[in-house]
Amino acid sequence: MKMTASTRLVGDVTIVDLSGRIVLGEGSAGLRDLVRNLVSEGKKKILLNLGDVNYIDSSGLGELVAAFTSVRKQGGELKLLNLTKRVHDLLQITKLYTVFEITDDEAASLKSFSPAVWSSPLPVAYMA
């Protein structure tokens, strides 16, 4: 099953829903082109939903790392969402689990892109 992708915008975060296999050839090239196009459109907050990705080969891993690097170079963020067990295990074995910010909760992922907001003003020290 080849990789398919659809994008949706939630606030200023672009969620890319991927499914299928990210492998050498069409899958990895498609991911590369998609991320490149998003960044060129000024979309710098990207969340890759991998919930329906059932297989990633070494070329696909390379494309994930390349996408992460190119988004970072443009001052953006790329995060991963909903890893399948197989993809999760692969990222653990390759130690890439420590590179990406990964969650299983879309709402939490979306919030993680936003800058921190203080719930109350900072205390002000006065000198007498």
Helices and strands as residue ranges (DSSP letters): E 4-10, E 13-22, H 26-40, E 45-56, H 58-73, E 77-81, H 85-93, G 96-98, E 102-103, H 106-113
